Amino acid sequence: MNEQESPEVWVATALTGPLLNDEEMARGFAELILKRLHGEAELTKQQPLRVADEGGDWVVMGSYQEPGGLPYTGAWMIRARKSDCRVEKFGHCEPREIPEEIKSFFQIAKW
């Protein structure tokens, strides 16, 4: 049992599996969060959402990328635990391209 999970979540996971048990559910969960916090227009702009299985977590990333955008702008990323839906990280992804003239000004964190 993860020390951050309640005994109830641990038992439920042991009996029925994780709450976020597949890619479709992870995508829907991320859509709900993004829509609630930033609205329908932002959710639409981020489509299609890409989902990656990272062991105990799902990582859902938006697709929006503003040409020449600065780091931590554009596409959104949500990392949620499979077992209890806890959002571990939420924010902007690293952009796909960073203009050479500004790369030295930013320290890019890898998610």
N, C-alpha and C positions, 0 to 999 in steps of 0.2 A: 504494500500500500504506500502510495506517495504521501509524505507527511502533510502536504497541503490539501489533500482530499479528505472529505469526511468519511466516516465509516459507512454511511449509507451509500455514498457514491461507490466506494470500493465493493460493497456487497452487490449493488446493482450491476456494476461492470462485470463482476465475476459470474453473475447469473445470466445476464442478457447481452453483455458486450458493451462497448463504449457508447456514450450518448451520441457522439458524432461518428457514426459507424461507417459512412461511405462518402464518396466524393460529392455526390448530389446533395447530401445533407450539409456538408461543409460549405459548399457554394451557397446554398440557401441561407445558412446562418450568417455568412459574411455579407450577403446581400441585405439582410435585415439590419445589420449593424451599420453598414455604409449608408443605406437609405435613411435610417433614423437619425444619424448624426449629420449627414451632408445633403440629403434630399435626393429625389428621383432623378434630377438632371445629372448630378454627379455620378450616380449609379449607372445611368445610361451611358455616360461618357467613358466609364471604365470597362465596358463590355468589349470583348468577352472576358470573363474572369477565368483565370488559370488556377488549377488546384494541384498542389503537390503533397504527396504522402511523405511525411518526415518522421516515421516511426510512431512516437506517441502524440504527435501534433499533425494538424493540417495547416498548410500555408496556402492562403488564397491571395492571388495578386491580380490587380487590375491591369488593363492593357493600355491605358491612356499615356501617351508620351508627347509632350510638347517639344517640337524641334528646338534644339539648343537650350533646353531647360536646365535650370540649376539643380544640383543634388537635392534630394528630399522634396522634390516637386513632381507633379504628374501622377504616376500610377500609385495606387494605394496597395497596402499589404496588411493582411491580418494573419496572425499565428494563433491558433486555438488548440487547446488540449483536447484530444479525442475523448478521454474518459469523462470529463465534467464540463466541457464547453468553455473552460476558463480562457479568456483572451490574454495571451502572454505578451504579444506585441501588436501594435496598431499604428500605422503611419505610412509615410511615403516610402516607396522602394527607391533604390538607387536608379538613376536614369540609365537608359541603354547607351546613350552617348553624352559625353561631357566635352564641351569645346576645349581644345588644348590650352588656350590662353588663360583658362580659369582653374584648371585641374590642381595646380599647386596651392590654391587657396582653401581647398576643402579636404578634410580627412574623411574618406568614405568608409562607413561601417558595413561589413558584409552581414546580411541577414542569414 
